[in-house]
């Protein structure tokens, strides 16, 4: 029987992105040492390392209030622009939160940065999961599906502002009459990413988003989400690209890599992990189906904010490369990575893992051609 890897890959090389640590505390809720800085100097150097290592994208985070180890947070759009100014090819995805932002502001900001960086900026529209954050800044906290309805209008408004000379729109959340934005972004329009595992999130992605991010998971479970999103997108005459979250621990032996994860979990901050889990699970329970991104996440899963351990990119470079190809077989177009010690581990990943992924992709292509 033929290896599935030789028959189900897409023709495009899988892409790599990394979480930008513009928020303090690293990417795990643990007291383990994390040689990762949230300041601009550390992040400029990290962006340059990632670009040289073969990463195509970086994703900045948006937080307005402290919590779960994130005592300091740089604003995402301004920080994204600073990273773009320090690089030449890397695309930076700025996280934007409806409520604090409206489409007018976002369209203007992103169009300007797009022109200044020859089109290297994108956005990740975050519908919102932290009710306490909205209350703290005086923003109304909408019901689950209403948050996604607002996000969909936000995206439709962005696309209209960026493409039409005189934009008119009458939605439930946003309204425009003969609005003209100049200059517009250079073609093609900035890519729009979004996340979420609820039905409302998948439906919205199928209708309006370029990319759909899902939390970390096994290839089998990711494939179920991919099939649902792509089936709905096909009905709209579209195809959505898929990104999956992962926390990578690449070490010379699998035992060394597993020991790192064990230490992360052993040194987890139980109070912070449980508080985070309570908040995100409540957000998911508010959906009509009563289930969201973190519905089945254990304590150990929640130590990494986006279920990154579930993706199992933990082991030797060869093991990780093969598991990335399994994700590609499941329909994944991009892997969004977190690390314990970002600068050195991004460099190691680019030197030891990405070349193996490319070699496996080439082998799969040759096998298909022979078949």
N, C-alpha and C positions, 0 to 999 in steps of 0.2 A: 504494500500500500504506500502511495506517495505521501511524503511528509506534507502536512497542511501548509507549512511555511513556504513551500515552493509553489503553492497554487492560489493563495488568498491574499498575498501582499498587493497593496496599491503600487502603482509605478513610481509615485513621488517618494523621495527619501523622507523618512520621519523627521520631524523638526524637534528642536530642544529649546526650552525656555527655563528661566530660573526665577524664583521669588526674590524680589529686591528687598533686602533688609533695611527699609527706610523706617521701620518700627523697631524699637528696642526689644531685647529679650530673645532674639533668634526665632527659630521655627519650631521649637519644642517647648512645652510647658514643664521644664525640668531644671533642677539646680546643677546639672552636669555642666562642665566647662564648655562654652561655645565661643570659639575664637572668631567671632563675627561682630563687626561694628555696624552701628546704624547711622554713623556720621557720613557726610558727603565725601570726605577724603577716602575712607575705606570703600565706599560705593563706587566712586569714580574708577579706582583701581580695579575693583571687582568687575565692573562693566567691560573694561579693556581686556581683562583676563578672559572673560566669557566670550567676547567677540573673537579673540584669537583662538579660543578652544573649540569654536564651531557652534556656539549657541546663536540662534537666530533672533530670539525674543527675550525680553526681561519684563516682569510684571511687578509694578509698584502696588503697595497696599494702601487702603484708605481706612484710617481710624480717627475718630474725633475725641474719644475719651480713653483714659487709662484703664487697664485691667488685664488679668491673665498674664502678667509679666511684661506687658507692653506699656511701660510708664511714659515713654516718649514716642511721638509720632510726627514725622515730617509729612507735609501735604503732598499728595500723590502727583498732581499735574506739574507743579513747580519742580518737584524732585525729578520727575521723568525728563523734563526739559534739560536739567543739569546733566543727566546721564547721556542724553543725546548729544549735547555739546562736547562731551568727552570721548565720543566714539564716532565711527565712520559708517558702519554697516548695520549695527545692532538696531532692531526695532524695539521700542519701549512702549508697553501697554500701560496706560494710566488708568487706575481704578477711579470710577466716578459713581457717586451715590445720589440717586434722585431724592429730592427733598432739599438737602443743602445746595445741590446744583439744580438748575433748570436747563432745558435744551439750548436756550439762547446763549447763556454763558459758556456751556460746554462746546457748542458749535464754534463760537468765536475763539475760545482758547485753543482748541484742537486745530482749527483751520490755520491759525497763526503759526503754531508750532510745526504743523505740516509743511507750510511754505518755508519756514526757516531751516528745516532739516531734510528737505527733498523727500518728504512723504514717509518718514520713519516712525511716526507716532500712530498708535492705535488706542482704543479704549476698552476697558472691561466694565460693563455696566453691572453694578452690584445692587440688587433689588432691596437688600437689607435683611439682617437676621437678628440684630441686637436692639431690642426695644428700649433698653435703658439708655443707649446712646442717643436715640431720637428724642426721648424725654429730656435728656440733659441739655440738648441744644434747642429745645422748644419746637421741634418738628412733630407733626402728627404721625402716629404709628398706625398705618393702614392694616386692614385684614390681609391675610396671606395672598389670596388671588388678586386683590386690589393692588398690592405692591407690584405684581407682575403685569397687570393691566397698565399701570402707570409707566412701568419700564418699557412696555411695548410702544406706548404713545411717545415716550421719550425718544426711542430709536427712530420711529417713523418721522418725528419732527426733525431730528438730526439730519436724516437722509434728505428730507425736503429742503431744509435750509441750505444744505451743501450742494444741492443739484438744481434748484429752481431759482429763476431770476426774480420772481415775485411769488413768495410762498404764502399760501392761505391754508389754515388747518383749524378745524373745530372739533376738539376732543373733550373728554370729561375732565382732563387734568391740565391740558395746554391748549392755548389758542393763539393763532397768528393771522394777521390780515395784511397781505401785500408786503411781506417782509423780505428785504433783499440784503443778503450778507455778501460783502466784498472785502478782501479777496476770498474766494472760495478755495477749498483744498485743491491741490493738484490731483489729477487723475492717476490711479484710481482712488476712490474715496477711502478715508481711513477705515481700517478693519474694525469691526465691532464684535467683541467677545462678551459672553455672559456665562454664568454658572447656574447651579441648582439641579436637584434630582427629582423635584415634584413634577406632577403632571403639568401644572401651569408653566413651570420653567421649560420643560421639553417642548410644550406646544408653542411657547413664545419663540424659542430658538428655531423651531421649524419654520416659523412664519417670517422672522425678521433678522435674525443674527447671522453673522458670518461664521462664528465659532461658538461651540458649546463646550464649556468646561464641566467635567464631573469630578467628584471627590475620588480619592484613591480607592481601587477595588481590584478584584481578580479579573483576568481577561474574560472569563465566562460572564461575570456580572456586568462588566463594561459593555460586552457585546449586546446584551439585552437592551441597555439604554441606547446604544448606537442604532440598533434595529428600529426601535421605537421612534427616535428622532428622525432618522433618515426616511423611514416610511412616511411620516407626516410631512417632511420637507418635500419628498417626491410628489405628494399630492398637491403641493403648492408650486411645483415646477422648479424646485430648488434643491441644492445639496448643501449641508452644513458640515463644516470641518469640526473634528472632535479633538479636544485636549483632555488629558487625564493628569491628576495630581499624583506625585510620588515623592517620597523622601528617600534619597539615595545614600547608601552606605557601602562604598566600594573599598574592599580591603584585599590584601594578598590571599587570604583564605576565608572561607565562609565562616569558620569558627570565630575569627577575629571580628568580622562584620556583625555576627549575631551577638557577640559580647558587647559591642558598642550599643546596640539597641536595648539589650538587657540592662545596661547601666543607665541609659536614658530613662527607661521606665522605672527602674529601682529608685532613681533620684527625682522622680516626678513630684510636683507640688500638688498633693491631693486636693487641697482646698481650691486651688485655682483650676485644676482639671475638672473637678466636679461642678464648679460654678459655670465654667465654659460649657460643659455638657448639658447642664440644666437649661441654659439660655438657648443653645442651638436646637436642642430637642423640642423645646417648647415652640420654637419658631416653626419647626416641621410639623408638629402636631396640629398647628393652626390651619394647615392645608386641608381641603375637603377630604382627601384620602388619609389624612392623619399621619403622613410620612414625608420626611424630607431628607436632606443630604446625610444627616447623622443618625437616622432612625435606628440603625442596627450597629452603631459604633459602641465598642466596649470602652472601659476605662483606658486600657492600653492603646486603643486606636486614637482616643481623644487627646493623648499626650502630644500627638502631632496634629496641628490645627485642622488639616483637611484630609484626615485618614490616610496619610502618606505611607504608613507602614503596610497597609493592606495591599498596596501595589507590589510589594515584595521585591523591590530593586535593592536587595540586601545580599551581598555575597562577593564573589570574585568578579572582575571585569567581564569574564566570559559568561558567567551565569547571568549577570545583569543584562548584557547585550542580547542574550537569547530570550530573556523575559521581555525585553523591549520589542523584539520581533513578534512575540506572542501577542503583545498589545496591538501591534500594527495589524496582525491577522484579525484581531477583534474589531478593527475599524478605526483605530486611533491614528490621528495625523500629527499629534504633538504631545510630548511629555513635559509637564511643568514640574521642575525639580526644586526641592529644598535640600539643604545640607547642614551638617553640624558646624563645620569650619569652612565657610564659604569660599574664600579665596583659594586656599590650597586644594580643596576638594573639587571645585569647579575646574581648576587647572588639571588635576589628576583625571577627572572624568573625561575631559577633552582629549587627553593624551592616551588614556588606556581603554576607555569604553566606546567612545564615538567611532574610532576607526574600526573596531570590531563590528559595530552595528552596520557600518557602511559595507564591510566585507560580506556580512551575512545577507544584506540586501542584494548585493551583486550576485552572490551565489544563487539566491532565489530567482533573480532575473534570468540567469543563464539556464537554470533548471526549467523555467517556464518556456524559454525559447526552444530548448531541446524537445520539450513535450509537444 
